[in-house]
Amino acid sequence: MRPGSFTILLLAAGLGIHATASARAVEPAAACDAMASHRYDRDRPEGIAGNTSIAKTRAAEAAKACAAAAQVKDAHRRMHFQLGRALEFEERYEEAAKEYEIAANAGSSAGMIGVAVLHVHGLGLPQDWAKARDWFEKAAAAGDPIGMANLGSVYGGGMGVGTDMAIARQWFEKSAAAGYSEAMFQLGLMDQDGDGAPKNEGSAKAWFEKAAAKDHAGALLVLGEYAEQGRAGDKDEKAALAFYRKAAELGDEEAAAAIERLRCPFSLKDKDGKPAGRVCFDGKK
């Protein structure tokens, strides 16, 4: 099993009576959406791209905006979820848990996942796999693909339950059908490693290609390895480089190292045996 498999994944204001009050109410909500919305939150408004992480340098600013937005009368539940995210990135876990719970109890599947993940890691809430699984199941029942994928990880990794690859695959397939790239990637790993079924690199490659089409960096890295090694197809270093470059652009450090290895395969040493550079074949250093 490739390292990182079966891991648990992390995750409009009402108007006032007066125009000035309305402007004050809308501004923090817009700022909260811009800084703390999650790419896969099903409550995310159209036109807001969302993100999968919040830079630590911006977490306090996001928390301030989301706290103001969450305090507005009839604030949307996502403001509490997004406040929870910002607080989590500030490592203020107990406060994050309270906000996630408010969102979850209001029907936010993203909030449900937030509560579950904190239970998994024992951050701000007691570590409790049964409660975590219960919240993941609620999120999955609400149609959330991350909840489904996390249930796949729970059963695939035997986290608080007996390992059951058949159930894991069922949840990953449901999540993948809902368009979640991480579930596609996990299905690729299962087929590649023979988890619960015979190894099938052709099927694995097909899943990696689906995930890569959604800019999944891990899938792009693996496709680069497949092309470089000639797995489930012919060797093709040009294609491998293309996959690695796209993965590197998405922040994958292994892919960046692979690019240098292919571009500059020979190292040079000085007379004392110390590294003195590399020989590259494309005119770049």
Secondary structure as GFF3:
##gff-version 3
##sequence-region A 1 285
A	DSSP	alpha_helix	19	36	.	.	.	ID=ss1
A	DSSP	alpha_helix	56	70	.	.	.	ID=ss2
A	DSSP	alpha_helix	77	89	.	.	.	ID=ss3
A	DSSP	alpha_helix	93	105	.	.	.	ID=ss4
A	DSSP	alpha_helix	109	121	.	.	.	ID=ss5
A	DSSP	alpha_helix	129	141	.	.	.	ID=ss6
A	DSSP	alpha_helix	145	157	.	.	.	ID=ss7
A	DSSP	alpha_helix	165	177	.	.	.	ID=ss8
A	DSSP	alpha_helix	181	193	.	.	.	ID=ss9
A	DSSP	alpha_helix	201	212	.	.	.	ID=ss10
A	DSSP	alpha_helix	217	229	.	.	.	ID=ss11
A	DSSP	alpha_helix	237	249	.	.	.	ID=ss12
A	DSSP	alpha_helix	253	263	.	.	.	ID=ss13
A	DSSP	beta_strand	266	269	.	.	.	ID=ss14
A	DSSP	beta_strand	275	279	.	.	.	ID=ss15
###
